[in-house]
Each structure stands twice: as structure tokens, then as C-alpha cells.
Amino acid sequence: MLEALYKYAQDNKLAVRPGFKAKKIKYHICFSANGDFIGFSTVEDDAEPPMCPDIGENNTQGDRCNFLVSKAEIVLNIQTEKSGKLLSKKHDFYMDLLSKASENDDLFKIAFSAMKNDLDKIRKEYLNAKYKVNDLLSIKVDNIALETSSDYKEWWENYYKSLQKETQYANRCFITGELTIPTDVVDKLDIPLPSSFNPKKSERAKLICYDKDAFESYGFEKCENVSVSKLAMLSVNSALNKLLRENSHQIAGMKFVHWYSQSEKDDIMSLLFSNIFDDNLEINNANKDEELEEDEDRIQKMFNSINKYHPKKNQPPLGKPRNKYYMLSMSAAKSRVMIRSYDEGYYDDLWNNIKIWFEDICIDIPHYGFKWCSLYRMNKRLIKKSSEDEPSGLAPKIMYAIMHNTPLPDTVAAKALAYIRSDMYSGDEERRTALIPDTAACQILKAWLNRKYRKEKKEESIIMEKLDPNRASAAYQTGRLMAVYAAIQAAALGEVGAGVVERYYTSACTSPALVMGKLATMAQYHLSKLKGDSPGLYIFFSRMLEEISCQIGT
């Protein structure tokens, strides 16, 4: 997993030098070339976060801060009721580094002088603008952002190295396999993860931690026992930050991220997380921006093309490696990243397996058409509403079953059935009198059964997405016959409480010949009543019984 994330960072040019990190700057303090304060400029939300100096977790005493790009309260020394006791020391540290950087870069010299002379004025204008004290600030001089300058970077790298602790060991890096001086500082991820202990909150967490005695075995101290280089760890964190920011989905109290070894135009994994299939495959374009419409249109086209995909035709050229996929789910627990699941495989296999998944969950709903079900919709049926955000061991198992075309856990069927019972027999009068159970729960049951039958090599029992009146199966046609008997009873007598299905279904499964004969006799009484009251229905049901009986045969 670490190697795959490191490669992703290398391929996407996310690998950075130690002491730098991509940061989402909110505002720039703007000065003229003469050092006059001009005002503030806002950074566009969709702007690519630039690489900025980062002190990491070298702030052991709590009186240091990030250089150049830091919180507004530190840069401008904004004292509030919530300000810590060390805020002034952090501001002094910030100004001290700005002064040292000015010896290596003329732009920093102008910025330091202007900040020193006009700090009160800048602070007052910032507060008057009602900007937030926790937003990240940087500085522009003559319309040049200081973080984009290159003259200061050599000085900063040397200063950053001076903060690192020395170790006598050079170990193999767990990520790259190269000899390295292990880093004893691993930064937290920028993007918060859902908490394993409090589902209502999120927290930033570290991917690697070593603050327990258990990590000091065999005479090694902490990081020397789990050695990773600073550069490799920064790259892995950068990869995870990018994936969490741009390509993550939260289900059942955990974040799912996925990526590919080669760039892939058609991200088949997006079909699993897309909600556009929850409304009868209809895309409602009303009140949607163009970007959302384009994204949904792309997903819709990809779904329509899923049946046209042929693995043999889509094999890579000779000598070129097959594209691989990677799937990772995680949550946070006391500032530690908890890896819930990890999976990898080949993209063409994934495509075929997701195609089979959509075939398994597809149901043709009368008067609505074909319907599919997203993972979000499934999750609401399988997890209690009070704990929808809590980490569940079921979600990774379902994801694995989808991606590898394996049977779903039996727990899935039990929970889907429980949801149907609760839904149809709840206190809600409208739901309690519904004629059909919840569609999504039925889709879950259909997928569970089909995969179970496929594993047991009972292909003749596979449940299809819609009725097949010509299916050559006596059991299948007998089931149809019982459904018609129930419909005839309802048409003739109306609401009768416990009807044909409720009273005879179980015994019909064990001794169909005995029960179906009895039901056939009862149906004749109901048909005679329909003949006088509704001749049209009498003819309709009579023809249907004749058709089904011919299919059953002798």
C-alpha cells in the first residue's frame, strides 16, 4: 500500500522536498514595490495549492509556527479570548524567520520592513473586513507571491535540517527500500477523517505513529524500528491528501479512496458511488450547474457502455503492463489513521466484476423501469439510522465482494430482511399499507441470492431482473401461478387480511402439488365471482392461468 501511494505521488509530481507542503492559502497581504500596504487579495477556491515552507511537527515546545504561510492570528498577532498563551511567541518566531529570510531574498526584505512598520494598520483592516483568524495568510510584494520565490528556499532547507534530531542508525526505508536516516517526525494528514469513537466528529490523523513502548523492541527507539525516510513519508502524505481532497467518498463512518497505476479516462469505480442511478436512471438537470451536469452525463455514458466492454479487445499492447486499481478505506482513532481495508487488482477484471454487480442488483420495477442502487442507498438499508456514520465492518466486505465477484456476507441478507419488515409494518400508515417492499432492500437480497447460487453452481436458480414468462422451470412457473391466485383473490374479495400468500406460501414450498391443487379449487370460486362482476378481469386471469399451466406442463 505504501509503495503504491509513493508511486502515485511520483507519477502525479506530488513528491516534495522535506520542509515543504502544499497549502490552501486564503488571502495575501499585498505590498507595493516600495513597501506600502495596499490591502488584501483573495485566492480563488479552485486554485492549485502551492508548495510552501512547513515546519512539520518540529514545534515541540508549542512556541513555533509555520514560516511565511500561517494562520492570520499568528501572522498579525490577533489576540482574542480563545488565543493561547504562546500566540505572541509564535508571532515573534514568525517575524524572526521573516527577518532571516530577508538576508537571502530582496522581496522578503521589503515584506519584513513593511510588516514591522504597518502591523497595527494591517491588523485593523483585516479585522474590519471580518475575515477569519484561522484562515491562512501569505504575503505579496509588487504582485509577486513570496511562496513562489526561489531565492529563499536554500536558506529554508538548511534551517529546516537544523531542526531535525540526529540518529546513529541508517536503516532500510519501508517505503522505498533504500538506506535512509529514519525520520522521527510524521506529519498528520491535512484532510480530517471520520472519528471511530465519535461519528459526529472528524479529526486529523497520522498514518504512522510510534509513541508506545511496543515500538521500541530489540533495542531500537521508535522510528528506528519502523524506519521511513522524511521525503518518502512526505510523498505518501501528499498522495493521501490529494486523494482525500479530490477522490474520496464517505460511507459507514469511513473514507474510501481509489486510484489507478495508469491514468484512466473512464473511472469505473465512480459508478459504485454515483447517486444518479437512485432515481430510475433519470438525470434531473434542473437547477444544476454545468460542471455537475457534465459529470453526471459522463457517468451515464460510461454506464451505458458497460455492456460493450470486451476484456480481450481492451488488453494493453504487447509489453505494456495492465492497468491496476487500488482501493483504501480508513477512519481516525485518537489521531491515528485506522486502515479498514485495502485492495488492489487489474482494471479489466474490476470492470467485468462491476458489470456483474449491476446485473445482480438490477430490478425491473413495474411502471418505473429498470432500477439500480448506489452504495449510499445500500448503506442506509443495512445500518441503523442512529449509527449510519459509525465505522462498520460490513462496508469493506461488501466492497470486496463487488470488486472480486464473490458472495455477499449472510449478514447483508438478514439486515435487508429486517429493514423490509420494519418498513412495511411500521407505524407509518402509508408505508404499512404498501403493496411492495422497499426496492433497494429487494435489490440487496437479489444480489445476495444470485451470488450464493453462483458459488453453489446453481445457475438455474439465478434471479433475473424481470419476469421471464417462457422460463422452462416448473418451480419458477408455480411461483407465478401462486402470485396470480393471490391477485385473483384480491380482485374478487378485496382486503381480506391474511391472503393466499400469507396462509399458504410456506406449505407450498414444501409440498407444492398438494397446496397448489387446493388453491386452484379456491381460485375457481373467485373467478366465478369475477365473471359476473368484472368480465374483463375474468378473461384476463383465465388466459394467464392457461398460459402458466402450459409452461408447467404435465
C-alpha positions in Angstrom: 0.0 0.0 0.0 2.7 2.5 1.0 4.7 1.7 -2.2 1.5 2.2 -4.3 0.9 5.6 -2.7 4.5 6.6 -3.1 4.4 5.7 -6.8 1.1 7.7 -7.2 2.9 10.7 -5.7 5.8 10.3 -8.1 3.5 9.9 -11.1 1.5 13.0 -10.2 4.5 15.1 -9.3 3.4 15.3 -5.7 6.8 14.4 -4.2 8.2 17.3 -2.3 11.4 18.2 -0.6 11.4 18.0 3.2 10.2 21.1 4.8 7.6 21.9 2.2 3.9 21.1 1.8 1.0 22.2 -0.4 -1.2 24.7 1.4 -4.6 26.3 0.7 -3.9 30.0 1.1 -7.0 32.2 1.7 -5.6 35.7 1.5 -2.4 37.6 0.6 -1.2 40.7 2.4 -0.3 43.0 -0.5 2.6 45.5 -0.5 3.9 47.7 -3.3 7.5 47.6 -4.5 8.2 50.5 -2.1 6.7 48.6 0.9 3.4 50.4 1.1 0.5 48.4 2.3 -2.2 48.1 -0.4 -4.7 45.7 1.0 -5.7 42.0 0.8 -6.2 39.8 -2.2 -8.3 36.7 -2.1 -7.1 33.4 -3.6 -9.5 31.6 -5.9 -11.0 28.5 -4.3 -10.1 26.3 -7.3 -6.5 27.5 -7.4 -3.9 24.8 -7.1 -2.4 24.9 -3.6 1.3 26.0 -3.9 4.2 24.3 -2.1 5.0 26.4 1.0 7.5 26.2 3.9 6.3 23.8 6.6 7.8 23.2 10.0 6.0 19.9 10.4 5.9 18.7 13.9 9.2 20.2 15.0 7.2 22.6 17.2 7.9 20.5 20.3 7.6 23.5 22.7 4.5 24.9 21.1 6.1 28.4 20.6 7.0 27.9 16.9 4.8 28.3 13.8 4.9 27.7 10.1 7.0 30.2 8.2 5.6 32.5 5.5 2.2 30.8 5.3 0.4 30.6 8.7 -2.8 31.5 10.5 -3.9 35.1 10.4 -3.9 35.3 14.2 -0.2 34.4 14.2 0.9 36.5 11.3 -0.9 39.6 12.6 -0.7 38.8 16.3 -4.5 39.0 16.7 -5.3 38.5 20.4 -8.8 37.0 21.2 -10.4 35.3 24.1 -9.5 31.9 22.6 -5.9 32.9 21.9 -3.3 30.7 23.6 -0.6 32.0 25.9 2.0 31.3 23.3 0.5 33.3 20.5 2.8 36.3 20.9 5.9 34.0 21.0 4.7 32.3 17.7 4.3 35.8 16.1 7.8 36.7 17.2 9.1 33.5 15.8 7.3 34.2 12.5 8.9 37.7 12.3 12.3 36.4 13.2 12.2 33.9 10.3 11.0 36.6 8.0 14.0 38.7 9.1 16.4 35.9 8.4 14.9 35.1 5.0 15.3 38.8 4.1 19.0 38.3 4.1 18.7 35.9 1.1 15.8 37.5 -0.8 15.1 41.2 -1.6 11.3 40.6 -1.7 11.4 39.3 1.8 13.4 42.3 2.9 10.6 44.6 1.7 8.0 42.4 3.3 9.7 42.3 6.7 10.2 46.0 6.8 6.6 46.7 5.8 5.2 44.1 8.3 7.2 45.6 11.1 6.1 49.2 10.4 2.5 48.7 9.4 1.4 45.7 11.6 -1.2 47.7 13.6 -2.7 49.1 10.4 -2.8 45.7 8.6 -4.4 44.0 11.7 -7.1 46.7 12.0 -8.0 46.5 8.3 -8.1 42.6 8.5 -10.5 42.7 11.5 -12.7 45.4 9.9 -13.1 43.1 6.8 -14.4 40.4 9.2 -12.0 37.8 7.9 -11.5 34.7 10.0 -8.5 34.5 12.3 -7.8 30.8 11.4 -7.5 31.5 7.6 -4.0 31.0 6.1 -2.2 34.2 5.1 0.8 34.8 2.9 2.4 37.9 1.5 2.7 39.5 -1.9 5.2 42.2 -2.9 4.8 44.0 -6.1 2.1 41.4 -7.0 4.6 38.5 -6.6 3.6 35.9 -4.0 6.6 35.2 -1.8 5.9 31.4 -1.7 6.7 31.4 -5.4 10.1 32.9 -5.0 13.1 30.6 -5.2 15.9 32.7 -3.6 14.8 31.9 0.0 14.4 28.1 -0.5 18.0 27.1 0.0 18.2 29.0 3.3 14.9 27.5 4.5 16.1 23.9 3.7 19.2 24.4 5.7 17.2 25.9 8.6 14.7 23.0 8.5 17.6 20.4 8.6 18.9 22.1 11.7 15.7 21.3 13.5 16.0 17.6 12.9 17.2 15.2 15.5 20.2 13.1 14.6 20.2 9.3 14.8 23.1 6.8 14.7 21.2 4.3 12.6 20.8 4.2 8.8 18.0 1.7 8.1 16.1 0.5 5.0 13.1 2.7 4.3 9.9 0.6 4.5 8.6 2.6 1.5 11.4 2.9 -1.0 13.7 0.1 0.2 16.7 2.5 0.2 19.1 3.1 3.1 17.9 6.2 5.0 18.2 8.0 8.3 14.7 7.3 9.7 12.6 10.4 10.4 11.2 10.7 13.9 8.5 13.2 12.8 5.5 12.1 10.8 3.0 14.8 9.9 -0.7 14.5 10.2 -2.8 14.4 7.1 -4.3 17.7 6.0 -7.8 16.3 5.5 -9.7 15.2 8.6 -11.1 11.6 8.7 -14.3 10.5 10.4 -13.6 9.5 14.0 -14.0 5.9 15.0 -15.2 6.8 18.5 -17.3 9.8 17.8 -19.1 9.6 14.4 -20.3 13.2 14.6 -16.7 14.5 14.5 -13.7 14.3 12.3 -10.0 14.6 13.2 -6.6 14.9 11.5 -4.5 11.8 12.0 -1.1 10.3 11.3 -0.6 7.3 9.0 2.4 6.1 11.1 2.8 6.5 14.9 5.4 5.2 17.3 4.8 6.7 20.7 4.3 3.4 22.6 6.9 1.1 24.3 5.9 -1.7 22.0 7.6 0.1 19.2 11.0 0.0 21.0 11.7 -3.7 20.7 15.2 -5.2 20.1 16.9 -2.0 21.3 15.6 0.2 18.6 14.0 3.5 19.5 10.7 4.4 18.0 11.3 5.5 14.4 14.4 3.3 14.1 12.1 0.2 14.5 9.7 1.4 11.7 12.1 3.4 9.5 10.8 5.6 6.7 12.6 8.5 5.1 11.3 12.0 5.5 11.0 12.5 1.8 9.1 9.2 1.2 6.7 9.9 4.1 6.0 13.4 2.7 5.2 11.9 -0.7 2.8 9.3 0.8 1.1 12.0 2.8 0.8 14.2 -0.3 -0.7 11.4 -2.2 -3.3 10.7 0.5 -4.1 14.4 0.9 -4.8 14.7 -2.8 -6.9 11.5 -2.9 -8.9 12.6 0.1 -9.4 16.1 -1.3 -10.4 15.1 -4.8 -11.4 11.5 -4.9 -12.9 10.3 -1.6 -16.3 9.0 -0.6 -17.6 8.6 2.9 -19.7 5.6 3.7 -20.5 3.9 7.0 -18.2 6.2 9.0 -15.1 5.7 6.9 -13.5 7.3 3.9 -12.9 5.3 0.7 -10.3 6.5 -1.8 -9.2 4.8 -5.0 -6.6 5.4 -7.7 -5.0 3.6 -10.7 -1.5 2.8 -11.8 -2.1 4.4 -15.1 -4.4 7.3 -15.9 -7.9 6.1 -16.7 -10.4 8.2 -18.6 -13.4 6.0 -17.6 -13.3 5.7 -13.8 -15.5 2.6 -13.5 -15.3 2.9 -9.7 -17.3 6.2 -9.8 -20.3 4.1 -10.9 -20.4 2.5 -7.4 -20.5 5.8 -5.6 -22.7 7.7 -8.0 -26.2 8.6 -6.9 -27.7 9.2 -10.3 -28.9 5.6 -10.5 -31.1 6.0 -7.5 -33.9 7.8 -9.4 -34.7 5.3 -12.2 -31.6 6.3 -14.2 -33.1 9.7 -14.9 -30.8 12.7 -14.7 -32.7 15.8 -13.5 -30.8 18.7 -14.9 -33.0 21.4 -13.3 -31.1 23.8 -11.1 -27.7 22.1 -11.6 -24.6 23.8 -12.7 -22.8 22.9 -15.9 -20.0 21.1 -14.2 -22.4 18.7 -12.3 -24.4 18.1 -15.5 -21.2 17.2 -17.4 -20.1 14.8 -14.6 -23.4 13.0 -14.5 -23.5 12.8 -18.3 -20.1 11.2 -18.3 -21.1 8.7 -15.7 -24.3 7.9 -17.5 -22.5 7.3 -20.8 -20.0 5.1 -19.1 -22.8 3.1 -17.5 -24.5 2.7 -20.9 -21.2 1.4 -22.4 -20.5 -1.1 -19.7 -22.1 -4.0 -21.7 -20.0 -3.2 -24.7 -16.7 -3.7 -22.8 -14.7 -6.7 -24.1 -11.6 -7.5 -22.0 -9.9 -9.3 -24.8 -10.3 -6.3 -27.2 -9.2 -3.9 -24.4 -6.0 -5.7 -23.5 -2.9 -3.4 -23.5 -0.4 -3.7 -26.3 2.3 -6.4 -26.0 4.9 -5.3 -23.5 2.8 -2.7 -21.8 1.7 -3.5 -18.2 -2.0 -3.9 -17.4 -3.6 -1.0 -15.6 -4.1 -1.7 -11.8 -6.6 -0.3 -9.4 -6.2 0.4 -5.7 -8.9 0.8 -3.0 -8.3 2.0 0.5 -10.8 2.7 3.3 -9.8 4.4 6.6 -11.0 6.3 9.6 -9.3 8.1 12.6 -8.8 6.9 16.1 -7.2 9.2 18.6 -5.1 11.0 15.9 -4.1 7.7 14.3 -5.2 6.5 10.8 -7.1 3.2 11.1 -6.8 1.2 7.8 -10.2 -0.5 7.5 -9.4 -2.3 4.2 -7.0 -2.3 1.3 -7.4 -4.0 -2.1 -5.7 -4.0 -5.5 -6.2 -5.8 -8.8 -6.4 -5.4 -12.5 -8.7 -2.8 -14.1 -10.2 -5.0 -16.7 -11.1 -7.6 -14.0 -12.7 -4.8 -12.0 -14.7 -3.6 -15.0 -16.2 -7.1 -15.5 -16.9 -7.6 -11.9 -18.7 -4.3 -11.5 -20.7 -5.2 -14.7 -21.8 -8.4 -13.0 -22.6 -6.4 -9.8 -25.0 -4.2 -11.7 -26.6 -7.2 -13.3 -27.1 -8.8 -9.9 -28.8 -5.7 -8.3 -30.8 -4.7 -11.3 -34.6 -5.0 -10.9 -37.4 -4.1 -13.3 -40.0 -2.2 -11.3 -43.5 -2.2 -12.8 -44.4 1.3 -14.2 -40.9 2.6 -13.4 -38.5 0.6 -15.5 -35.0 -0.7 -14.6 -33.5 0.4 -11.3 -30.1 0.2 -9.8 -28.8 1.0 -6.3 -25.8 3.0 -5.1 -23.6 2.1 -2.2 -25.0 5.1 -0.2 -28.6 3.8 -0.6 -27.5 0.3 0.3 -25.8 1.6 3.5 -29.0 3.2 4.7 -30.8 -0.1 4.4 -28.1 -2.2 6.2 -27.2 0.1 9.1 -29.4 1.5 11.7 -30.2 5.2 11.3 -28.8 6.0 14.7 -25.4 4.6 13.7 -25.2 5.4 10.0 -22.0 7.4 10.5 -20.2 4.8 12.6 -17.5 2.6 11.2 -18.9 -0.7 10.1 -17.1 -3.9 9.3 -19.8 -4.7 6.7 -19.0 -1.9 4.2 -15.4 -3.2 3.3 -16.7 -6.7 3.0 -19.4 -5.6 0.6 -16.9 -3.6 -1.4 -14.6 -6.6 -1.6 -17.4 -8.8 -2.8 -18.3 -6.3 -5.5 -14.7 -5.9 -6.8 -14.0 -9.6 -6.8 -17.4 -11.1 -7.7 -17.7 -13.1 -4.5 -20.7 -13.9 -2.3 -22.1 -11.2 0.0 -22.0 -11.9 3.7 -25.1 -13.5 5.1 -25.5 -10.5 7.5 -26.4 -8.5 4.4 -29.5 -10.6 3.8 -30.5 -10.6 7.5 -30.3 -6.8 7.7 -32.1 -6.3 4.4 -35.0 -8.5 5.5 -35.1 -6.7 8.9 -35.4 -3.4 7.0 -38.2 -4.7 4.9 -40.2 -5.9 7.9 -39.6 -2.6 9.8 -40.5 -0.6 6.7 -43.8 -2.4 5.8 -45.0 -2.9 9.3 -44.0 0.4 10.8 -46.4 2.9 12.5 -46.4 4.9 9.3 -49.8 4.3 7.8 -48.7 5.0 4.2 -45.7 2.6 4.4 -47.6 0.0 6.3 -50.2 -0.4 3.5 -47.6 -0.5 0.7 -48.1 -3.4 -1.7 -44.5 -4.0 -2.5 -41.4 -4.0 -0.2 -38.6 -1.5 -0.4 -36.9 -1.7 -3.8 -33.3 -1.2 -2.6 -33.7 -3.9 0.1 -35.0 -6.3 -2.6 -32.1 -5.5 -4.8 -29.7 -6.4 -1.9 -31.5 -9.7 -1.4 -31.4 -10.4 -5.2 -27.6 -9.8 -5.3 -27.1 -11.9 -2.2 -29.1 -14.8 -3.6 -27.5 -14.7 -7.1 -24.0 -14.8 -5.8 -24.9 -17.6 -3.4 -26.4 -19.7 -6.2 -23.4 -18.9 -8.5 -21.0 -20.1 -5.9 -23.0 -23.3 -5.4 -23.2 -23.7 -9.2 -27.0 -23.4 -9.2 -27.2 -21.2 -12.3 -30.8 -22.5 -12.9 -31.9 -20.6 -9.7 -30.4 -17.3 -10.7 -33.0 -14.5 -10.2 -33.4 -12.3 -13.2 -34.1 -8.5 -13.2 -37.6 -9.0 -14.7 -40.3 -11.7 -15.3 -39.5 -14.4 -17.9 -42.8 -15.9 -18.9 -41.1 -18.6 -21.0 -38.7 -19.9 -18.4 -38.6 -23.7 -18.5 -38.7 -24.3 -14.8 -41.7 -25.8 -13.1 -40.8 -24.2 -9.7 -40.5 -20.8 -11.4 -43.9 -21.1 -13.2 -45.5 -22.4 -10.0 -44.4 -19.3 -8.2 -46.0 -17.3 -10.9 -49.2 -19.3 -10.5 -49.4 -18.6 -6.8 -48.9 -14.9 -7.4 -51.8 -15.0 -9.9 -54.0 -16.9 -7.4 -53.3 -14.1 -4.9 -54.2 -11.4 -7.4 -57.4 -13.2 -8.3 -58.4 -13.4 -4.6 -57.6 -9.7 -4.1 -59.6 -8.7 -7.2 -62.7 -10.8 -6.2 -62.8 -10.1 -2.4 -60.7 -7.0 -1.8 -58.9 -6.7 1.5 -59.1 -10.0 3.4 -56.3 -9.7 5.9 -54.2 -12.9 5.6 -54.5 -13.8 2.0 -53.2 -16.7 -0.2 -49.5 -15.9 0.1 -49.6 -15.3 3.9 -51.5 -18.6 4.6 -50.1 -21.0 2.0 -46.6 -19.8 1.0 -44.6 -21.9 3.5 -46.5 -25.1 2.8 -46.4 -24.5 -0.9 -42.6 -24.5 -0.7 -42.5 -28.0 0.9 -45.5 -29.7 -0.8 -46.5 -27.7 -3.9 -48.5 -30.5 -5.5 -50.9 -30.7 -2.6 -51.2 -27.0 -1.9 -51.4 -25.7 -5.5 -54.4 -28.1 -6.1 -56.2 -26.6 -3.2 -55.5 -23.1 -4.4 -56.7 -24.0 -7.9 -60.0 -25.1 -6.5 -60.4 -21.9 -4.4 -59.5 -19.8 -7.5 -62.4 -21.2 -9.4 -64.9 -19.7 -6.8 -63.1 -16.3 -7.1 -63.1 -16.5 -10.9 -66.9 -17.2 -11.0 -67.5 -14.1 -8.9 -65.3 -12.0 -11.3 -67.2 -13.4 -14.3 -70.3 -11.7 -13.1 -68.8 -8.5 -11.6 -65.8 -7.9 -14.0 -65.9 -10.0 -17.2 -62.8 -8.3 -18.5 -60.7 -9.3 -15.4 -62.2 -12.8 -15.7 -60.9 -13.2 -19.2 -57.5 -11.7 -18.3 -56.9 -14.0 -15.4 -58.2 -17.1 -17.2 -55.8 -16.6 -20.1 -52.9 -16.0 -17.7 -53.7 -19.3 -15.8 -53.9 -21.1 -19.1 -50.5 -19.7 -20.2 -48.7 -20.6 -17.0 -50.3 -24.1 -16.9 -49.0 -24.8 -20.4 -45.5 -23.8 -19.3 -45.6 -26.1 -16.2 -46.7 -29.0 -18.4 -47.5 -32.4 -17.2 
